[in-house]
Amino acid sequence: MAREARVTVVFRRPAGKASALASTVTVPAPYSIVSHPAEIGATEALRFEAKDLNGPVAVVVSGGCLKRTNTLASPKGGRFETPPLNLTFATNVSRCDASFEVRATTAGRMDPAFGSSNDIFDRTGYESVQRRTFHAVVKP
């Protein structure tokens, strides 16, 4: 089974400025999409299988004739499933080739040496993402 990896990010600053040597993030474990639909209805729930993936995960649906949509997929009986997609077509089409990007994400901790709470880096931290994409035809 694949494992997560802890990463430390070190920022060394010039003399006279504090360095930030201990920002950390845990990179999600590598995973693979092992099955997915070749075709899906625009209002159906998306179901797919993945190996070594912990959930829930984000799914971004995009295509030249679709309005980009973000949703979540949760583990369900050995598979992942989204709520009904309710995709919106940008044009009047009978089918649309779409990309489904599955994102496993973790948040990290920013080193306090980055400054006060007014410093944008201190507030946002790090994000680590493993992404996998598959393609399917979406029909109205």
Backbone as CSV, one residue per row, in Angstrom:
resi,resn,N_x,N_y,N_z,CA_x,CA_y,CA_z,C_x,C_y,C_z
1,MET,0.835,-1.180,0.000,0.000,0.000,0.000,0.884,1.249,0.000
2,ALA,0.506,2.228,-0.784,1.249,3.486,-0.871,1.131,4.248,0.447
3,ARG,2.135,5.067,0.718,2.155,5.812,1.976,2.249,7.304,1.717
4,GLU,1.714,8.062,2.667,1.869,9.509,2.634,3.327,9.838,2.924
5,ALA,3.755,11.029,2.527,5.128,11.457,2.795,5.101,12.837,3.438
6,ARG,5.815,12.996,4.521,5.911,14.294,5.182,7.046,15.075,4.533
7,VAL,6.777,16.309,4.167,7.758,17.154,3.491,7.988,18.398,4.342
8,THR,9.243,18.774,4.523,9.586,20.021,5.201,10.096,20.996,4.162
9,VAL,9.544,22.210,4.182,9.939,23.253,3.247,10.785,24.265,4.009
10,VAL,11.982,24.533,3.495,12.922,25.437,4.154,13.125,26.672,3.285
11,PHE,12.880,27.844,3.874,13.168,29.115,3.205,14.300,29.792,3.948
12,ARG,15.427,29.930,3.261,16.571,30.622,3.851,16.576,32.045,3.316
13,ARG,16.650,32.994,4.253,16.638,34.405,3.881,18.028,34.992,4.053
14,PRO,18.260,36.146,3.410,19.575,36.794,3.528,19.877,37.189,4.973
15,ALA,21.152,37.445,5.242,21.577,37.879,6.574,20.731,39.061,7.023
16,GLY,20.357,39.053,8.291,19.560,40.138,8.843,18.061,39.877,8.793
17,LYS,17.640,38.845,8.070,16.219,38.492,8.006,16.048,37.075,8.543
18,ALA,14.938,36.865,9.252,14.685,35.543,9.828,14.349,34.535,8.733
19,SER,14.978,33.376,8.824,14.645,32.293,7.910,13.456,31.522,8.454
20,ALA,12.773,30.819,7.607,11.659,29.959,8.006,12.048,28.536,7.624
21,LEU,12.457,27.772,8.611,13.079,26.482,8.349,12.175,25.283,8.607
22,ALA,10.937,25.516,9.052,10.154,24.366,9.500,8.702,24.373,9.035
23,SER,8.436,24.759,7.812,7.088,24.614,7.275,6.936,23.161,6.839
24,THR,5.779,22.571,7.105,5.597,21.155,6.780,4.269,20.911,6.074
25,VAL,4.245,19.855,5.298,3.012,19.372,4.689,3.178,17.874,4.470
26,THR,2.090,17.149,4.604,2.109,15.722,4.325,1.484,15.510,2.954
27,VAL,2.250,14.975,2.037,1.774,14.735,0.680,0.885,13.489,0.702
28,PRO,-0.327,13.574,0.139,-1.177,12.385,0.100,-0.472,11.230,-0.622
29,ALA,-0.817,10.041,-0.221,-0.223,8.858,-0.850,-0.610,8.784,-2.322
30,PRO,0.296,8.284,-3.162,-0.057,8.071,-4.575,-1.228,7.095,-4.676
31,TYR,-2.056,7.271,-5.670,-3.195,6.391,-5.878,-3.451,6.270,-7.370
32,SER,-4.330,5.361,-7.729,-4.691,5.221,-9.137,-6.197,5.021,-9.252
33,ILE,-6.756,5.521,-10.346,-8.159,5.296,-10.663,-8.204,3.971,-11.419
34,VAL,-8.913,2.989,-10.884,-8.910,1.664,-11.507,-10.131,1.401,-12.372
35,SER,-11.234,2.107,-12.147,-12.383,2.007,-13.047,-13.231,3.257,-12.931
36,HIS,-13.839,3.624,-14.039,-14.705,4.796,-14.094,-15.654,4.615,-15.272
37,PRO,-16.754,5.353,-15.284,-17.689,5.193,-16.401,-17.121,5.790,-17.683
38,ALA,-17.474,5.200,-18.800,-17.099,5.765,-20.106,-18.097,6.841,-20.503
39,GLU,-19.289,6.761,-19.893,-20.364,7.692,-20.224,-21.185,7.939,-18.958
40,ILE,-21.648,9.169,-18.791,-22.440,9.516,-17.610,-23.474,10.565,-17.989
41,GLY,-24.638,10.492,-17.376,-25.671,11.498,-17.581,-25.354,12.750,-16.765
42,ALA,-25.766,13.892,-17.269,-25.435,15.176,-16.637,-26.015,15.327,-15.232
43,THR,-27.045,14.566,-14.899,-27.657,14.695,-13.570,-27.423,13.464,-12.695
44,GLU,-26.572,12.557,-13.138,-26.285,11.342,-12.372,-25.178,11.576,-11.352
45,ALA,-25.122,10.699,-10.364,-23.984,10.668,-9.447,-22.817,9.990,-10.171
46,LEU,-21.633,10.470,-9.957,-20.427,9.863,-10.527,-19.935,8.784,-9.573
47,ARG,-19.639,7.606,-10.109,-19.083,6.512,-9.308,-17.801,6.023,-9.969
48,PHE,-16.753,5.858,-9.157,-15.488,5.342,-9.686,-14.777,4.569,-8.590
49,GLU,-13.843,3.725,-9.010,-13.035,2.961,-8.068,-11.600,3.454,-8.131
50,ALA,-10.951,3.485,-6.967,-9.560,3.922,-6.896,-8.792,3.009,-5.946
51,LYS,-7.530,2.811,-6.258,-6.652,2.001,-5.411,-5.790,2.941,-4.570
52,ASP,-5.711,2.668,-3.270,-4.879,3.421,-2.321,-5.339,4.865,-2.134
53,LEU,-6.625,5.107,-2.258,-7.155,6.464,-2.093,-8.035,6.522,-0.863
54,ASN,-7.766,7.502,-0.007,-8.609,7.747,1.158,-9.501,8.934,0.838
55,GLY,-10.689,8.959,1.359,-11.617,10.033,0.994,-12.051,10.813,2.196
56,PRO,-12.893,11.788,1.979,-13.438,12.199,0.680,-12.397,12.949,-0.153
57,VAL,-12.668,13.078,-1.422,-11.770,13.772,-2.342,-12.573,14.754,-3.184
58,ALA,-11.893,15.766,-3.707,-12.538,16.726,-4.595,-12.525,16.181,-6.015
59,VAL,-13.573,16.510,-6.765,-13.643,16.144,-8.181,-13.983,17.415,-8.952
60,VAL,-13.163,17.724,-9.951,-13.411,18.884,-10.809,-13.789,18.354,-12.190
61,VAL,-14.958,18.758,-12.667,-15.452,18.319,-13.971,-15.344,19.494,-14.931
62,SER,-14.704,19.267,-16.084,-14.575,20.350,-17.065,-14.632,19.781,-18.472
63,GLY,-14.989,20.642,-19.395,-15.068,20.272,-20.807,-15.431,21.507,-21.602
64,GLY,-15.094,21.512,-22.882,-15.342,22.674,-23.718,-16.802,23.066,-23.834
65,CYS,-17.709,22.121,-23.610,-19.137,22.431,-23.743,-19.862,22.344,-22.397
66,LEU,-19.089,22.315,-21.284,-19.676,22.245,-19.943,-19.240,23.428,-19.102
67,LYS,-20.103,23.828,-18.191,-19.697,24.785,-17.174,-18.890,23.996,-16.143
68,ARG,-17.694,24.475,-15.807,-16.822,23.785,-14.853,-17.559,23.593,-13.526
69,THR,-17.437,22.400,-12.953,-18.145,22.058,-11.728,-17.181,21.409,-10.738
70,ASN,-17.287,21.800,-9.473,-16.520,21.179,-8.397,-17.488,20.439,-7.483
71,THR,-17.106,19.253,-7.042,-17.941,18.480,-6.124,-17.033,17.609,-5.264
72,LEU,-17.603,16.890,-4.330,-16.852,15.967,-3.484,-17.286,14.543,-3.774
73,ALA,-16.348,13.621,-3.672,-16.660,12.192,-3.790,-16.281,11.536,-2.466
74,SER,-17.173,10.751,-1.940,-16.938,10.081,-0.663,-16.867,8.574,-0.868
75,PRO,-16.072,7.899,-0.016,-16.014,6.440,-0.107,-17.390,5.846,0.199
76,LYS,-17.789,4.861,-0.582,-19.092,4.230,-0.386,-19.013,2.792,-0.877
77,GLY,-18.952,1.854,0.052,-18.949,0.442,-0.317,-17.801,0.042,-1.227
78,GLY,-16.597,0.527,-0.983,-15.441,0.167,-1.798,-15.273,1.008,-3.047
79,ARG,-16.185,1.916,-3.284,-16.106,2.820,-4.438,-16.208,4.250,-3.931
80,PHE,-16.042,5.200,-4.837,-16.263,6.605,-4.515,-17.496,7.071,-5.253
81,GLU,-18.258,7.954,-4.619,-19.493,8.431,-5.231,-19.697,9.906,-4.907
82,THR,-20.154,10.664,-5.924,-20.497,12.071,-5.732,-22.013,12.189,-5.583
83,PRO,-22.483,13.343,-5.104,-23.920,13.617,-5.217,-24.256,13.764,-6.708
84,PRO,-25.535,13.819,-7.077,-25.879,14.055,-8.481,-25.134,15.289,-9.013
85,LEU,-24.559,15.166,-10.206,-23.686,16.221,-10.720,-24.413,17.490,-11.145
86,ASN,-25.569,17.371,-11.750,-26.307,18.542,-12.240,-25.425,19.451,-13.097
87,LEU,-24.767,18.858,-14.083,-23.878,19.611,-14.967,-24.667,20.495,-15.917
88,THR,-24.115,21.655,-16.209,-24.745,22.617,-17.111,-23.945,22.680,-18.393
89,PHE,-24.630,22.514,-19.518,-23.970,22.581,-20.810,-23.877,24.036,-21.267
90,ALA,-22.731,24.386,-21.830,-22.518,25.746,-22.323,-23.228,25.957,-23.667
91,THR,-23.438,24.889,-24.398,-24.095,24.971,-25.709,-25.117,23.847,-25.804
92,ASN,-25.952,23.899,-26.820,-26.955,22.871,-27.041,-26.291,21.694,-27.757
93,VAL,-25.920,20.679,-27.003,-25.208,19.528,-27.556,-25.880,18.234,-27.109
94,SER,-25.582,17.167,-27.815,-26.124,15.867,-27.427,-25.119,15.046,-26.624
95,ARG,-23.876,15.496,-26.606,-22.825,14.828,-25.832,-21.649,15.786,-25.654
96,CYS,-20.843,15.535,-24.645,-19.684,16.393,-24.389,-18.562,15.542,-23.817
97,ASP,-17.373,15.640,-24.404,-16.208,14.961,-23.850,-15.723,15.770,-22.654
98,ALA,-15.632,15.131,-21.494,-15.302,15.841,-20.262,-14.114,15.205,-19.560
99,SER,-13.418,16.026,-18.788,-12.331,15.572,-17.927,-12.832,15.570,-16.488
100,PHE,-12.489,14.528,-15.756,-12.832,14.409,-14.344,-11.512,14.338,-13.572
101,GLU,-11.182,15.408,-12.885,-9.932,15.453,-12.130,-10.227,15.143,-10.661
102,VAL,-9.625,14.073,-10.155,-9.796,13.654,-8.766,-8.612,14.201,-7.980
103,ARG,-8.898,14.941,-6.900,-7.851,15.607,-6.123,-7.876,15.152,-4.664
104,ALA,-6.806,14.506,-4.236,-6.608,14.202,-2.822,-5.730,15.319,-2.275
105,THR,-6.203,16.016,-1.250,-5.534,17.229,-0.773,-5.281,17.159,0.722
106,THR,-4.132,17.685,1.144,-3.857,17.861,2.572,-3.380,19.281,2.804
107,ALA,-3.592,19.777,4.006,-3.124,21.115,4.386,-1.878,20.970,5.247
108,GLY,-0.985,21.939,5.146,0.243,21.913,5.920,0.303,23.055,6.909
109,ARG,1.426,23.159,7.611,1.635,24.186,8.627,2.754,25.107,8.187
110,MET,2.481,26.387,8.195,3.474,27.386,7.826,4.329,27.717,9.047
111,ASP,5.623,27.812,8.853,6.555,28.172,9.916,6.197,29.553,10.469
112,PRO,6.102,29.708,11.806,5.771,31.015,12.399,6.796,32.099,12.062
113,ALA,7.977,31.722,11.611,8.993,32.723,11.261,8.560,33.583,10.078
114,PHE,7.490,33.203,9.406,7.004,34.005,8.289,6.390,35.316,8.744
115,GLY,6.129,35.479,10.013,5.655,36.785,10.474,4.336,36.747,11.199
116,SER,3.766,37.947,11.344,2.536,38.128,12.116,1.333,37.575,11.371
117,SER,0.186,37.612,12.050,-1.036,37.099,11.433,-1.491,37.976,10.269
118,ASN,-0.870,39.133,10.065,-1.202,39.973,8.917,-0.456,39.525,7.658
119,ASP,0.504,38.649,7.829,1.285,38.150,6.707,0.480,37.054,5.999
120,ILE,0.268,37.178,4.712,-0.575,36.209,3.988,-0.051,34.783,4.103
121,PHE,1.267,34.600,4.146,1.807,33.248,4.253,1.455,32.616,5.590
122,ASP,1.426,33.428,6.644,1.125,32.920,7.974,-0.311,32.420,8.052
123,ARG,-1.197,32.977,7.254,-2.605,32.621,7.327,-2.986,31.464,6.425
124,THR,-2.272,31.256,5.344,-2.743,30.281,4.370,-2.098,28.911,4.479
125,GLY,-0.854,28.811,4.894,-0.206,27.513,4.988,0.041,26.900,3.620
126,TYR,0.366,25.636,3.634,0.654,24.918,2.403,-0.463,23.950,2.093
127,GLU,-0.608,23.648,0.825,-1.545,22.617,0.398,-0.771,21.661,-0.499
128,SER,-1.011,20.390,-0.306,-0.378,19.372,-1.127,-1.477,18.589,-1.830
129,VAL,-1.298,18.350,-3.128,-2.346,17.711,-3.926,-1.773,16.576,-4.768
130,GLN,-2.458,15.442,-4.758,-2.218,14.367,-5.724,-3.416,14.420,-6.666
131,ARG,-3.179,14.509,-7.976,-4.256,14.611,-8.954,-4.195,13.462,-9.947
132,ARG,-5.366,12.948,-10.291,-5.486,11.952,-11.348,-6.687,12.365,-12.193
133,THR,-6.575,12.202,-13.504,-7.647,12.614,-14.403,-8.105,11.442,-15.262
134,PHE,-9.413,11.346,-15.447,-9.954,10.412,-16.419,-10.966,11.157,-17.281
135,HIS,-11.317,10.554,-18.401,-12.224,11.197,-19.368,-13.457,10.338,-19.559
136,ALA,-14.575,11.002,-19.784,-15.840,10.313,-20.045,-16.729,11.221,-20.880
137,VAL,-17.681,10.630,-21.534,-18.676,11.386,-22.309,-19.831,11.712,-21.374
138,VAL,-20.244,12.989,-21.385,-21.399,13.420,-20.596,-22.552,13.654,-21.570
139,LYS,-23.710,13.092,-21.218,-24.913,13.273,-22.041,-25.977,13.991,-21.214
140,PRO,-26.784,14.825,-21.889,-27.834,15.556,-21.158,-28.837,14.617,-20.498
